[in-house]
Amino acid sequence: MSELTSGAKTRAQVLRSVAEDADLARNEFNKAFVLMQYFGYLRRNPNDAPDTSFVGYDFWLNKLNQFNGNFVAAEMVKAFISSGEYRQRFGQP
């Protein structure tokens, strides 16, 4: 913040340094990845119907964290694309 107030960096430069911070990426990547799965495969928020809470999101986040972010080993994508909710969108049993 002092770089911004001193004029050493512009707002854009400070924002970029925050967004590219390694600690931020490490702490937020798995959360964003699980959320992306809900948006991409199921086309919904994690707490939209048929869910009424974040229990499913929390399950997948915990599983992804157990496998150190390895979504293949966690069988995460496999579970999303073989889910009834996803398959129903394409008329598959």
C-alpha positions, -999 to +999 in steps of 0.1 A: +000+000+000+029+024+007+040+020-029+006+034-040+005+063-016+041+072-023+035+071-061+061+044-067+034+022-083+001+030-100-032+015-089-030-010-117+005-021-108-005-026-071-036-045-081-015-067-104+010-075-077-019-085-054-035-107-081-002-124-089+008-130-053+019-167-049+003-169-015-030-157-028-029-182-057-019-211-034-048-203-010-075-197-035-068-219-065-086-251-053-116-231-041-119-215-075-113-248-093-142-265-075-164-235-082-155-236-118-166-273-120-200-263-107-203-235-132-188-254-161-203-289-158-235-283-138-241-247-149-252-237-115-239-223-081-229-249-056-259-241-033-285-239-061-311-266-064-309-296-061-285-286-033-295-262-005-261-257+011-224-259+003-221-295+015-212-308-020-188-279-027-171-285+007-169-323+000-151-317-034-129-289-019-118-312+009-112-341-015-092-319-039-071-307-009-065-343+002-050-350-032-029-318-031-049-302-059-046-333-082-081-333-097-074-365-117-064-385-086-094-371-067-116-383-096-133-349-095-139-342-132-149-379-137-175-376-110-190-343-125-193-356-160-208-389-150-233-373-126-270-377-134-273-339-133-247-334-160-258-363-182-295-352-181-285-320-198-276-340-228-305-365-228-283-393-216-295-419-191 
